[in-house]
Amino acid sequence: MFYILSRIFAAVAEPLTYIILAFCLAIFLPSQFKKIRIASVVAAFILLFIFTNPMLYSYAQNSWQPRQSEYTDTTHYDYGIVLGGFGHYDNPSSQVDYQRAIDRLFEAVRYYREGRIDRIIITGDGLTTDSATFYREMQQLFNIPAHDLIREPNARSTRENAQYSAQIIADERHATIAVFTSAIHLPRARLSFEQEGINATFIPCDYQYRHHNPTIMFIPNPKILVDWADLIHEWIGYISYKITRR
């Protein structure tokens, strides 16, 4: 049920949904609702301005994600937990297609090669291939032997990432743990792992940099719509995890 609700919340987080709805009201409402139609047009343009404005998004994003300068980690960890969502297995080409969040895995691999992580857990990787292919891919690309990798492919949400990771390390509650995830996703990830009683250090990756440049304040950028959807999704997810805390 929680997973279904999270998918509904993801749809609610789309600013474009409300912009289209406002324009539809303006176009399709009967003429006797003239005031509502005018208000809908005004609302649509206001929403467009807000959700395509680089500067407004920059302030919101930077207020949410942790500052990179705060993290100067040199600790050694027994486990590095990498939250999935960085790729998927493409059956026609028989290969893994990696996405922007691959920085999560790259950072964990860097820690591993520096001897700062003993084993890597990849949870909810989204790579719908068999385990043998997955481990072979990790060996070929990153030179990580199978005995230092633990694959947990079933998690569908951040909460399940934490739940299934807790099950894996259930007998090693005193192990030192680092969790690797995107900076924008870190607050929700931290809350989820804390709720599972996992004491971990969180390593932010995949920073989205936006410069506070006044010269572009009024220049709309349609790509910001997607960024806003991701940020709002994090806000909604964080609040829902708080509300449903066990």
Secondary structure, 3 states (H helix, E strand, C coil): CHHHHHHHHHHHCCHHHHHHHHHHHHHHCCHHHHHHHHHHHHHHHHHHHHHCCHHHHHHHHHHHCCCHHHCCCCCCEEEEEEECCCEEEECCCCEEEECHHHHHHHHHHHHHHCCCEEEEEEECCCCCCCHHHHHHHHHHHHCCCHHHEEEECCCCCHHHHHHHHHHHCCCCCCCCEEEEEEHHHHHHHHHHHHHCCCCCEEEEECCCCCCCCHHHCCCCCCCHHHHHHHHHHHHHHHHHHHHCCC
